[in-house]
């Protein structure tokens, strides 16, 4: 079921992307784009299309009076729900919850900028509540793979690495140095684990050789672990070098 839904969503996405290109919407300037976001690993084209694709949800939310905080809280709710779903063995539900939480994470900032109410309080709540959502997701994954040494190790490292990626950037910015570089930022992490959760049951059943789950998700968690730790180490040295250069001037 999860795979069929995913294929339907991908088909709809492909059609909408074709419309987006043919109507030359991709050439339009996006006044709601946040300058604080890092580069998306799959490129600006897909990111800009996605913002356009979910924009009707932004308009509808504003119409019914839903503010950015509502979507901050929805992001936490979906993060916790994904953790509960993973812990109970419902991988596809966990994957969909992660992706829905990612959509909520996109909409909160765009709604705030639409209404002209983006401020430091909102930015603090956004980034902090995102960490709550990720902790909920990873706690579920850690429990899911409690009997798998590799799965448990990768899920634990993934949790620590994800927090470190965000912390190094936040700490650097508090000292006046902004670093958005590196792989496995939040969007990449959510996409990787979300799709992994949706596809894992089907792939494990087909190629898992008796492995009921984890045939896809464990390697993806390993990739995420390497990416997050690598990004946090890179940012640590990059920010430290910038601070040293500033102090020597």
C-alpha positions as CSV (number, residue, x, y, z in Angstrom):
1,X,0.0,0.0,0.0
2,X,2.7,2.4,1.0
3,X,4.6,1.8,-2.3
4,X,1.4,2.4,-4.4
5,X,0.7,5.6,-2.6
6,X,4.3,6.7,-3.2
7,X,4.1,5.9,-6.9
8,X,0.9,7.9,-7.1
9,X,2.6,10.9,-5.4
10,X,5.6,10.6,-7.7
11,X,3.3,10.6,-10.8
12,X,1.5,13.6,-9.6
13,X,4.8,15.3,-8.8
14,X,6.1,14.6,-12.3
15,X,2.9,16.0,-13.9
16,X,3.1,19.2,-11.8
17,X,6.8,19.6,-12.5
18,X,6.0,19.5,-16.2
19,X,3.3,22.1,-15.8
20,X,5.7,24.2,-13.7
21,X,8.3,24.1,-16.5
22,X,5.9,24.6,-19.4
23,X,4.2,27.6,-17.8
24,X,7.7,29.0,-17.0
25,X,6.8,29.4,-13.4
26,X,10.3,28.3,-12.6
27,X,11.5,31.7,-13.9
28,X,9.5,33.6,-11.3
29,X,11.2,35.2,-8.3
30,X,10.3,33.6,-5.0
31,X,9.9,36.4,-2.4
32,X,9.3,33.9,0.3
33,X,12.6,32.0,0.0
34,X,14.6,32.0,3.2
35,X,18.2,33.2,2.9
36,X,19.1,31.2,6.0
37,X,18.6,27.8,4.3
38,X,21.6,25.9,3.0
39,X,21.8,24.5,-0.5
40,X,19.7,21.4,-1.1
41,X,21.9,18.5,-2.2
42,X,19.5,17.6,-5.1
43,X,19.8,21.2,-6.4
44,X,17.8,24.4,-6.5
45,X,15.5,23.3,-9.3
46,X,13.8,20.6,-7.3
47,X,13.7,22.8,-4.2
48,X,12.0,25.7,-6.0
49,X,9.6,23.3,-7.7
50,X,8.6,21.8,-4.3
51,X,8.0,25.3,-2.8
52,X,5.7,26.0,-5.8
53,X,4.0,22.6,-5.4
54,X,3.1,23.1,-1.8
55,X,2.2,26.8,-2.1
56,X,-1.6,26.1,-2.3
57,X,-1.3,24.6,1.2
58,X,0.3,27.9,2.4
59,X,-2.5,29.9,0.9
60,X,-5.2,27.7,2.4
61,X,-3.5,27.8,5.8
62,X,-3.5,31.6,5.8
63,X,-7.1,31.6,4.6
64,X,-8.3,29.6,7.6
65,X,-6.1,31.5,10.0
66,X,-3.3,28.9,10.7
67,X,-0.2,30.7,11.8
68,X,3.5,29.5,11.6
69,X,3.4,28.2,15.2
70,X,0.7,25.7,14.2
71,X,3.0,24.2,11.7
72,X,5.9,24.2,14.1
73,X,3.8,22.1,16.4
74,X,2.6,19.9,13.6
75,X,6.2,19.2,12.8
76,X,6.8,18.0,16.3
77,X,3.6,15.9,16.2
78,X,4.6,14.2,13.0
79,X,8.2,13.6,14.4
80,X,6.8,12.0,17.5
81,X,4.3,10.0,15.4
82,X,7.1,8.8,13.2
83,X,9.0,7.6,16.2
84,X,6.0,5.8,17.6
85,X,5.3,4.2,14.2
86,X,8.9,3.0,13.8
87,X,9.0,1.7,17.4
88,X,5.8,-0.4,16.7
89,X,7.1,-1.7,13.4
90,X,5.0,0.4,11.1
91,X,7.8,1.6,8.8
92,X,5.7,3.0,6.0
93,X,3.6,5.1,8.4
94,X,6.8,6.3,10.0
95,X,8.2,7.3,6.6
96,X,5.1,9.2,5.6
97,X,5.0,11.0,9.0
98,X,8.5,12.2,8.4
99,X,7.7,13.5,5.0
100,X,4.6,15.3,6.3
101,X,6.6,16.8,9.1
102,X,9.1,18.1,6.4
103,X,6.2,19.8,4.6
104,X,5.1,21.4,7.8
105,X,8.7,22.6,8.4
106,X,8.7,24.3,5.0
107,X,5.3,25.9,5.5
108,X,5.9,27.5,8.9
109,X,8.6,29.9,7.6
110,X,6.9,30.7,4.4
111,X,3.7,31.5,6.2
112,X,5.6,33.8,8.6
113,X,7.2,35.6,5.8
114,X,3.9,35.9,3.9
115,X,2.3,37.6,6.9
116,X,5.3,39.7,7.7
117,X,5.7,38.3,11.2
118,X,9.0,36.4,10.8
119,X,11.1,37.3,13.9
120,X,13.9,36.0,16.2
121,X,11.3,34.3,18.4
122,X,9.9,32.4,15.5
123,X,13.3,31.4,14.2
124,X,14.2,30.1,17.7
125,X,11.0,28.1,18.0
126,X,11.4,26.7,14.5
127,X,14.9,25.4,14.9
128,X,14.4,24.2,18.5
129,X,11.1,22.3,17.8
130,X,12.8,20.7,14.7
131,X,15.2,19.1,17.1
132,X,12.4,17.7,19.3
133,X,10.9,16.2,16.1
134,X,14.1,14.6,15.1
135,X,14.8,13.2,18.5
136,X,11.3,11.6,18.4
137,X,12.0,10.1,15.1
138,X,15.4,8.7,16.0
139,X,14.2,7.3,19.4
140,X,11.7,5.2,17.4
141,X,14.4,4.0,15.1
142,X,16.7,3.1,18.0
143,X,13.9,1.1,19.6
144,X,13.1,-0.6,16.2
145,X,16.7,-1.8,15.7
146,X,17.3,-2.7,19.4
147,X,18.1,-6.3,18.4
148,X,20.3,-5.3,15.4
149,X,23.9,-4.2,16.3
150,X,24.4,-2.3,13.0
151,X,20.9,-0.7,13.0
152,X,21.2,0.4,16.7
153,X,24.7,1.8,16.1
154,X,23.7,3.7,12.9
155,X,20.5,5.1,14.5
156,X,22.4,6.2,17.6
157,X,25.2,7.9,15.5
158,X,22.6,9.4,13.2
159,X,20.8,11.0,16.2
160,X,24.1,12.4,17.5
161,X,25.3,13.5,14.1
162,X,22.0,15.3,13.3
163,X,22.1,17.3,16.5
164,X,25.8,18.1,15.9
165,X,25.1,19.4,12.3
166,X,22.5,21.8,13.7
167,X,24.6,22.7,16.8
168,X,27.8,23.6,14.9
169,X,25.8,26.0,12.6
170,X,23.9,27.5,15.6
171,X,27.1,28.0,17.7
172,X,28.9,29.4,14.7
173,X,26.2,31.9,14.0
174,X,26.1,32.9,17.7
175,X,29.8,33.9,17.2
176,X,29.1,35.8,14.0
177,X,30.1,33.0,11.5
178,X,27.4,31.5,9.3
179,X,28.1,28.1,7.8
180,X,25.5,26.4,5.7
181,X,27.9,24.0,4.0
182,X,27.9,20.2,4.0
183,X,25.7,17.3,3.3
184,X,22.9,15.8,5.3
185,X,21.2,18.9,6.4
186,X,17.6,18.6,7.7
187,X,15.9,18.3,4.3
188,X,18.2,15.6,3.2
189,X,17.9,13.6,6.4
190,X,14.1,13.7,6.3
191,X,13.9,12.7,2.7
192,X,16.4,9.9,3.1
193,X,14.7,8.3,6.2
194,X,11.2,9.1,5.0
195,X,11.6,7.4,1.7
196,X,13.6,4.6,3.4
197,X,10.8,3.9,5.8
198,X,8.2,3.8,3.0
199,X,10.2,1.5,0.7
200,X,11.9,-0.7,3.3
201,X,9.0,-3.2,3.8
202,X,8.7,-3.9,0.1
203,X,12.5,-4.2,-0.5
204,X,13.1,-6.3,2.6
205,X,10.3,-8.7,1.6
206,X,11.8,-9.0,-2.0
207,X,15.5,-9.1,-1.3
208,X,15.9,-9.4,2.5
209,X,16.5,-13.2,2.5
210,X,14.2,-13.7,5.5
211,X,14.9,-10.2,6.9
212,X,11.5,-8.7,7.7
213,X,12.7,-5.1,7.9
214,X,15.8,-3.1,7.8
215,X,17.3,-4.4,4.5
216,X,17.1,-0.8,3.1
217,X,16.8,1.3,6.1
218,X,19.9,0.1,7.9
219,X,22.2,1.0,5.0
220,X,20.5,4.4,4.7
221,X,21.0,5.1,8.4
222,X,24.7,4.2,7.9
223,X,24.9,6.7,5.0
224,X,23.1,9.3,7.2
225,X,25.5,8.6,10.0
226,X,28.6,9.1,7.8
227,X,27.1,12.2,6.2
228,X,26.0,13.9,9.5
229,X,29.3,13.2,11.3
230,X,31.3,14.3,8.3
231,X,29.3,17.5,7.9
232,X,29.6,18.4,11.6
233,X,33.4,17.8,11.6
234,X,33.8,19.8,8.4
235,X,31.7,22.7,9.9
236,X,33.7,22.6,13.1
237,X,37.0,23.0,11.4
238,X,35.6,25.5,8.8
239,X,34.1,27.8,11.5
240,X,37.2,27.5,13.7
241,X,39.3,28.6,10.8
242,X,37.1,31.6,10.1
243,X,37.2,32.6,13.7
244,X,41.0,32.3,13.8
245,X,41.2,34.5,10.7
246,X,38.9,37.1,12.2
247,X,40.9,37.2,15.4
248,X,44.2,37.7,13.6
249,X,42.9,40.7,11.6
